[in-house]
Amino acid sequence: MNELARLPSVDRLLSEAALQNSLAEHGRSLITAAARAELIAAREAMQGGAALPTQAQLLDAIEEHLARRTRPRLQPVVNLTGTVLHTNLGRAVLPESVVEAIARAASAPCALEYDLASGGRGDRDDIVEALLCELTGAEAATVVNNNAAAVFLLLNTLAQKKEVVVSRGELVEIGGAFRVPDIMRRAGAKLVEVGTTNRTHRRDFEEAVHAKTALLMKVHTSNYAIEGFTAAVPEPELAQVAHANGLSFVVDLGSGTLVNLEQWGLPHEPTPKESIAAGADLVTFSGDKLLGGPQAGLLVGRRELIAKIKKNPLKRCLRVGKLTLAALEATLALYRDPERLPQRLEVLRLLTRSEQEIREQAQRLLPIWQVALASWPLLATVEPTLSQIGSGSLPVNRLPSFALVARPRGKRSGALQRLHGALRRLDPPVLGHIAEDALRLDLRCLDAQNEAVFGEHLARLDPPA
Ligand SMILES: *Cc1c(COP(=O)(O)O)cnc(C)c1O
């Protein structure tokens, strides 16, 4: 008898009790398509010599097909890479209060550009401008999609067809796509490089100034350090040179935290407040780096310059939406209570976790790690490691941490890569870092509430292929 004819029909499968939950969750169209696809696959397999699948096997295949097709492409992951602000993993994780603010703004109409006092039209920047001014000492502020956009808009508004003087030591590239000379050209400004890679002096800037100069610019060397025989011109001097010549002095800070991180034993990162106090006319920085908020580019500084920037039609192209503004307002609000910031701002909480606390966590997880790796040709240990802040905070500044580590027993093998692959197939995927012939899972970003879940996931790790 023809075995193929014994495959059930799509309608029969859809009426099975086992599929009713999925039917309610995903709707008829998706399940019909999944059932059809799996029946075709079964038929082809049988034509190739496979046996008639059981009803249970078919139902499982349909469920798996559905799970694959309906899983969001933007998947949450467990970041154990050792880089806290990882650009490829979405940078800052937002605090609960910020997530709630986003949900509120998303689920009801809000006064985004509406002045409730007068009933007239409002300006969306007003939502965060006062807070930004309070926290940075600036006169005015505006917000765009990211810091690259902030720099671009600044240059395009204030230096189109004019010259911008920058030290050769500060021609930064951030993650491949943001390069100071390229942004400058696209914004219509002419870059004038002065000084050398390691040393730039006040007179270099003074000699570069002439009729076509619009700005003196300082770019924070976010992701590298020039050491040894070096010289850079301090911000107050650059401001003096600029102002003596009737020019503006602007600073691209990149990360730009709003508080002095040294109070928690972290490396010093320059703040917008320091730059403004040093005489900068405009400062740009990111919302989702050390600031710990949503992706955004913040511009703060002199009122008339901010007003010019807001009149540029490109501002309309680069503006942020209400969800970003809701998140930014809630994030900035946390900075009004700096004492409690390490408990309330997720990024700072992760950066200030003590070595001792992470070591204890590693010791708790070690037995599970050893069991998970038992069938692998790898040694499972706990070792000290160094976390990176990431996203343009000096890579030379590392934070002591602890990691679950896997090292090949004996000769080098592809086992580390295969293990990393198996970790990435967990749900949610676990991401570590392979270097120096070891795979490390830095536990700095594994919070207490996820620790137990993480342990359960490890227990489900695939054995080596
Ligand atoms: C990160 C950074 C940028 C780009 O900021 P995004 O928010 O990623 O657009 C620009 N300049 C500096 C100095 C940076 O560190």
The ligand as an SDF file (V2000), in Angstrom:
LIG
                    3D

 15 15  0  0  0  0  0  0  0  0999 V2000
   31.0810   56.9550   20.4300 C   0  0  0  0  0  0  0  0  0  0  0  0
   31.6060   58.2030   19.8700 C   0  0  0  0  0  0  0  0  0  0  0  0
   30.9820   58.8180   18.7870 C   0  0  0  0  0  0  0  0  0  0  0  0
   29.7760   58.2300   18.1190 C   0  0  0  0  0  0  0  0  0  0  0  0
   28.6770   58.2160   18.9910 O   0  0  0  0  0  0  0  0  0  0  0  0
   27.3900   57.3060   18.6840 P   0  0  0  0  0  0  0  0  0  0  0  0
   26.4750   57.5730   19.8370 O   0  0  0  0  0  0  0  0  0  0  0  0
   27.8820   55.9120   18.6030 O   0  0  0  0  0  0  0  0  0  0  0  0
   26.8200   57.7790   17.4000 O   0  0  0  0  0  0  0  0  0  0  0  0
   31.5060   59.9960   18.3230 C   0  0  0  0  0  0  0  0  0  0  0  0
   32.6120   60.5360   18.8860 N   0  0  0  0  0  0  0  0  0  0  0  0
   33.2400   59.9780   19.9330 C   0  0  0  0  0  0  0  0  0  0  0  0
   34.4640   60.6370   20.5000 C   0  0  0  0  0  0  0  0  0  0  0  0
   32.7580   58.7790   20.4640 C   0  0  0  0  0  0  0  0  0  0  0  0
   33.3770   58.2100   21.5030 O   0  0  0  0  0  0  0  0  0  0  0  0
  1  2  1  0
  2  3  1  0
  2 14  2  0
  3  4  1  0
  3 10  2  0
  4  5  1  0
  5  6  1  0
  6  7  2  0
  6  8  1  0
  6  9  1  0
 10 11  1  0
 11 12  2  0
 12 13  1  0
 12 14  1  0
 14 15  1  0
M  END
$$$$
